[in-house]
Amino acid sequence: MKKLISLIMVVGLVLCLAACGNDNNTPQQGNNDPAATGTVNTKDVINVGFVQLVDMADAQEMYDSFTATIAGAGLADKIVVDFQSAAGDAGTMSTIIQGFVDNGCDLIVPMLTPPAQAAASICGGDIPIIFMSVVDPVYSKIMPDLNTVDPAILATGTSNTIPADLIIETANAITPLEEGKKVCIMYNTSQNNAQCTMEAAKAYCESKGYPVDVVGYADITDAVTQAQSLPLADYGYVYVALDSVIASNFNQLGQILADMGIPVYGAADSMTMGGAFCSYGVDYETVGKMTADMVIEWYNGKALEEMPCQQYSDFTLVVNSDVQKKLGVELPEEYTAQATFVTTK
């Protein structure tokens, strides 16, 4: 009888320990609940590290919209944003992100692709990331696909890629390739975004049977040198792939190509304002708001894993009227009706 009672007591103790080991605060082995991964916010106040690579009007517009959206939701004192600018320096950018990690930020918001890639590498899945305005997070290996958050990186956010095929098809409609003419694609060989959009543009040209040459450059000075050496008789127009550095300082290249009489189609509207003939534009206030909405959702308890990348798609045709006049290009009526006209800044 005593042995039976002792056995019952031992079994009861084992069951009790097992139950305690699997209470609500300790996830069971194999538990896939996002709350168990640390990607669901449970804090009343969160600290957000915001890193900006380059100082330009588009970036400022996105950031202002981002903070205004958070303030408009009544959360400015709950979602505390630490804004840091790298002023175009990659080393500074990495130092800023490492500082966010060292200071225990709850969330990092990197603007543009290079900061998003750096944050993914430095954080390594330890701090959630909601990126802003990344061209192609899949190509950049930040996400495995646009609907899936990699648990080793913990990143999602917004993308505002202007499809290369949209720009190339517009170029061919406005300035059709004459017999024997080719498309020239220029891109920054050291920029992931430029490589990505160059490849997309080249693939589209090849799929349509448009003859194409690719010209790489290392920086703005090299871009000007490469442009000056282009054989004018060979090309119908030039497409400049997306490059955050040259996009904010396009005037030199734009002026050279306009003086040479070559229509230039840019991968961002900032290039058109810097002297390219034509591009498509993005409402950067909307991109900032889209990103802030994702941050607010995460703050309110939505798991990062349940938040696919949000893609901007409402692009606007932008034409530089100064360059149009210099080139003597007449827009087809359908493009004139939809275009926003700007002048060189």
C-alpha positions in Angstrom: 0.0 0.0 0.0 2.8 2.4 0.9 4.6 1.5 -2.3 1.4 2.3 -4.3 1.0 5.7 -2.6 4.7 6.4 -3.3 4.3 5.5 -6.9 1.2 7.8 -7.2 3.1 10.7 -5.7 6.1 10.2 -8.1 3.7 10.1 -11.1 1.9 13.2 -9.9 5.2 15.1 -9.4 6.3 14.2 -13.0 3.0 15.4 -14.5 3.2 18.6 -12.5 6.7 19.3 -13.7 5.7 18.6 -17.3 2.8 21.0 -17.0 4.9 23.7 -15.5 7.5 23.3 -18.2 4.9 23.9 -20.8 3.1 26.9 -19.3 2.1 29.9 -21.5 5.4 31.6 -21.0 7.5 28.8 -22.4 6.8 27.6 -25.9 6.9 23.9 -26.6 9.5 22.5 -28.9 8.4 22.9 -32.5 5.9 25.7 -31.7 5.5 27.8 -34.8 3.4 30.6 -33.2 5.0 33.9 -34.3 4.6 35.2 -30.8 7.3 32.6 -29.8 9.8 34.1 -32.3 9.8 37.6 -30.8 8.4 39.1 -34.0 5.1 40.2 -32.3 5.4 43.5 -30.4 4.2 43.4 -26.8 5.6 46.8 -25.7 3.7 50.0 -25.0 6.5 52.1 -26.3 8.9 51.0 -29.0 12.2 52.6 -30.2 12.6 52.6 -34.0 15.9 53.2 -35.7 15.4 54.9 -39.0 18.4 55.1 -41.4 18.5 57.1 -44.6 21.3 56.6 -47.1 21.2 59.9 -49.1 19.8 63.3 -48.5 17.5 64.2 -51.3 14.0 65.6 -51.8 12.4 62.2 -52.4 13.9 60.8 -49.3 12.7 63.8 -47.2 9.2 63.5 -48.6 9.0 59.8 -47.7 10.3 60.4 -44.2 8.0 63.4 -43.5 5.0 61.3 -44.6 6.2 58.4 -42.5 6.4 60.5 -39.3 3.2 62.4 -40.1 1.3 59.1 -40.5 2.5 57.9 -37.1 1.6 61.2 -35.5 -1.8 61.2 -37.2 -2.5 57.9 -35.6 -1.8 59.4 -32.2 1.3 57.2 -31.7 4.2 59.7 -31.8 4.9 59.1 -28.1 4.5 55.4 -28.5 6.5 54.8 -31.7 9.7 56.8 -31.0 11.8 57.3 -34.1 15.5 57.9 -34.0 16.3 59.4 -37.5 19.9 59.0 -38.7 21.3 60.0 -42.2 24.4 58.4 -43.7 24.8 61.3 -46.1 25.7 58.9 -48.9 28.5 57.1 -47.1 28.2 53.3 -46.9 30.6 53.1 -43.9 28.6 55.6 -41.9 25.4 53.7 -42.9 26.7 50.5 -41.3 27.9 52.3 -38.2 24.5 53.8 -37.7 22.7 50.4 -38.0 25.2 48.8 -35.6 24.5 51.6 -33.2 20.7 50.8 -33.4 21.6 47.2 -32.5 23.9 48.2 -29.7 21.2 50.5 -28.3 18.6 47.8 -28.3 16.2 49.3 -30.8 12.9 47.3 -31.1 12.6 47.8 -34.9 14.8 49.1 -37.7 13.4 51.0 -40.8 16.0 51.3 -43.5 15.2 53.6 -46.5 16.4 52.3 -49.9 18.1 49.0 -50.8 21.7 49.4 -49.5 20.6 50.2 -46.0 18.0 47.4 -46.1 20.7 44.9 -47.2 23.1 46.2 -44.5 20.4 45.9 -41.8 19.6 42.4 -42.9 23.3 41.5 -42.6 24.1 43.2 -39.4 20.9 42.3 -37.5 20.8 38.7 -38.6 17.2 38.1 -37.5 17.7 39.5 -34.0 15.8 42.8 -34.7 12.7 43.0 -37.0 13.1 45.2 -40.1 10.4 47.1 -42.0 12.2 48.6 -45.0 11.1 51.5 -47.1 11.4 51.9 -50.9 13.5 48.9 -51.7 13.6 48.2 -55.5 13.5 44.4 -55.4 13.8 42.7 -52.0 13.9 39.3 -53.6 16.7 40.1 -56.1 18.5 41.8 -53.1 18.1 38.6 -51.1 16.2 40.4 -48.3 13.1 38.2 -48.8 12.8 34.8 -50.4 9.6 36.0 -52.2 7.4 39.0 -51.7 4.9 37.1 -49.5 7.4 35.4 -47.2 9.5 36.7 -44.3 12.8 34.9 -43.9 13.2 33.9 -40.2 16.9 34.4 -40.5 16.5 38.0 -41.5 13.0 39.1 -40.3 12.4 41.7 -42.9 9.5 43.0 -44.9 8.4 46.5 -46.1 7.6 48.5 -49.2 8.8 48.4 -52.8 8.2 51.1 -55.4 10.0 49.5 -58.4 9.1 51.2 -61.7 9.0 48.3 -64.1 11.8 48.5 -66.7 9.5 47.2 -69.4 7.1 50.1 -68.8 9.9 52.6 -69.4 11.4 50.8 -72.4 8.0 50.4 -74.1 7.2 54.1 -73.5 10.6 55.0 -75.0 9.9 52.9 -78.1 6.5 54.5 -78.5 7.7 58.1 -78.1 11.0 57.7 -79.9 10.8 54.5 -82.0 14.0 52.8 -83.0 15.0 53.6 -86.5 16.5 50.9 -88.8 20.0 50.0 -87.5 19.6 51.9 -84.2 20.1 50.2 -80.8 19.0 50.8 -77.2 21.9 51.8 -74.9 21.5 50.8 -71.2 23.7 52.6 -68.8 24.1 51.4 -65.2 26.3 51.8 -62.1 28.3 48.6 -61.8 28.6 49.0 -58.0 24.9 49.4 -57.2 22.6 46.4 -56.6 19.5 48.4 -57.7 21.3 49.4 -61.0 22.3 45.8 -61.7 18.7 44.6 -61.0 17.0 47.2 -63.3 19.7 46.9 -66.0 19.1 43.1 -66.2 15.3 43.6 -66.3 15.6 46.2 -69.1 18.1 44.1 -71.1 15.9 41.0 -70.8 12.8 43.0 -72.0 14.7 44.5 -75.0 15.9 41.0 -76.0 12.4 39.6 -75.6 11.1 42.2 -78.0 13.9 41.9 -80.5 15.3 45.4 -79.7 19.1 45.5 -80.3 20.8 46.6 -77.1 24.2 47.5 -75.7 25.0 47.8 -72.0 27.5 50.4 -70.7 28.7 50.3 -67.1 30.1 53.1 -65.1 31.7 53.4 -61.6 30.5 56.8 -60.5 29.1 60.1 -61.9 32.5 61.2 -63.3 32.9 57.9 -65.1 29.3 58.0 -66.3 29.9 61.4 -68.0 33.1 60.0 -69.6 31.2 57.0 -70.9 28.4 59.1 -72.2 30.8 61.4 -74.1 32.3 58.4 -75.9 29.0 56.9 -77.0 28.8 56.6 -80.8 25.8 58.8 -81.6 24.9 57.1 -84.8 24.4 53.7 -83.1 21.7 54.6 -80.6 18.0 55.7 -80.7 17.8 56.4 -77.0 19.5 55.7 -73.7 17.9 54.1 -70.6 19.7 54.8 -67.3 19.1 52.1 -64.7 18.1 53.0 -61.1 21.0 54.2 -59.0 20.3 56.1 -55.8 23.6 58.1 -56.0 23.3 59.2 -59.6 19.5 59.8 -59.3 20.2 62.5 -56.7 23.0 64.1 -58.9 21.8 63.5 -62.4 22.4 67.0 -63.8 25.9 66.4 -65.2 25.0 63.2 -67.1 21.6 64.6 -68.2 23.2 67.8 -69.5 25.8 65.9 -71.5 23.3 63.5 -73.2 20.8 66.3 -73.9 23.5 68.4 -75.6 24.4 65.3 -77.6 20.8 65.1 -78.8 20.1 61.6 -77.3 16.8 61.1 -75.6 17.4 59.7 -72.1 14.8 57.7 -70.2 15.4 57.4 -66.5 14.4 54.8 -64.0 13.3 57.4 -61.5 11.5 60.8 -61.8 14.4 62.5 -60.0 16.5 61.8 -63.1 14.0 63.6 -65.2 14.2 66.6 -63.0 18.0 66.4 -63.3 17.9 66.5 -67.1 16.7 63.2 -68.4 13.9 63.4 -71.1 11.3 61.1 -69.6 10.6 58.7 -66.8 7.8 57.5 -64.5 7.3 58.9 -61.1 6.2 57.7 -57.7 4.1 59.5 -55.1 6.7 59.4 -52.3 4.2 60.6 -49.7 2.2 57.4 -50.4 5.3 55.2 -50.0 6.1 56.8 -46.7 2.5 56.3 -45.5 2.5 52.7 -46.7 5.6 52.0 -44.6 4.3 53.8 -41.6 1.1 51.8 -41.8 3.1 48.6 -41.6 5.0 49.8 -38.6 1.7 50.7 -36.9 0.3 47.3 -37.6 3.4 45.7 -36.1 3.2 48.0 -33.1 -0.4 46.9 -32.6 0.5 43.3 -32.4 0.5 41.9 -36.0 3.2 39.3 -36.5 5.9 40.3 -39.0 5.4 36.9 -40.7 1.8 37.9 -41.6 3.0 41.1 -43.4 3.9 40.6 -47.1 5.9 43.2 -49.0 3.7 46.1 -50.1 4.2 47.2 -53.7 3.5 50.7 -55.1 1.9 50.6 -58.5 0.3 54.0 -59.4 3.1 55.4 -61.6 2.9 58.8 -63.3 4.6 59.7 -66.6 7.0 62.6 -66.1 8.5 64.6 -69.0 11.2 67.3 -68.8 9.8 70.1 -71.1 13.2 71.8 -71.3 14.8 68.7 -72.7 11.8 67.9 -74.9 12.2 71.3 -76.5 16.0 70.9 -76.9 15.5 67.5 -78.6 12.5 68.6 -80.7 10.5 65.5 -79.7 6.8 65.6 -80.2 4.8 63.5 -77.7 2.0 61.3 -79.1 -1.3 62.6 -77.9 -2.0 59.8 -75.5 1.3 60.5 -73.6 0.7 64.3 -73.7 -2.6 63.8 -72.0 -1.2 61.7 -69.1 2.2 63.4 -68.6 3.3 65.6 -65.7 5.7 68.2 -67.1 8.8 69.4 -65.1 11.8 71.6 -65.8 15.4 70.9 -65.1 16.4 71.8 -61.5 
